[in-house]
Amino acid sequence: MSRNGIIKKTMLIGSGVGLSLYAIYGFMEGLLLGGTAGLIFCQGIFGAGVIEINGSGLITRVILGGAMLSGALVSLLVFLVAGGLLGAACGYVLTVSAREKNEVQAEEIENKL
């Protein structure tokens, strides 16, 4: 298998691990952080006490829903990219160590001849 093939496969494995970690830990955290950012944004636009004064307003709910969705998507992006980068780095380390091992074995064979 070529060097790029190993790096691509380990990157995909890392992305899969990142996706599973996102499903376990990242989804709810993304929604929570996005909702908090949406509340702060609505408070800046509509003033203090957004939920008490304008709690049933459609615009407020749309802004909060969009902020929660964007928080979940940003969290997904972070988990996937971090997992992919870690997987690619592991693949690079594997290819370098395999190359060094092959060079050492080649040197031993040359010394025996």
Secondary structure, DSSP 8 states (H G I E B T S, - for coil): --HHHHHHHHHHHHHHHHHHHIIIIIHHHHHHHHHHHHHHHHHHHH-S-HHHHHTT-HHHHHHHHHHHHHHHHHHHHHHHHHHHHHHHHHHHHHHHHHHHHHHHHHHHHHHH-
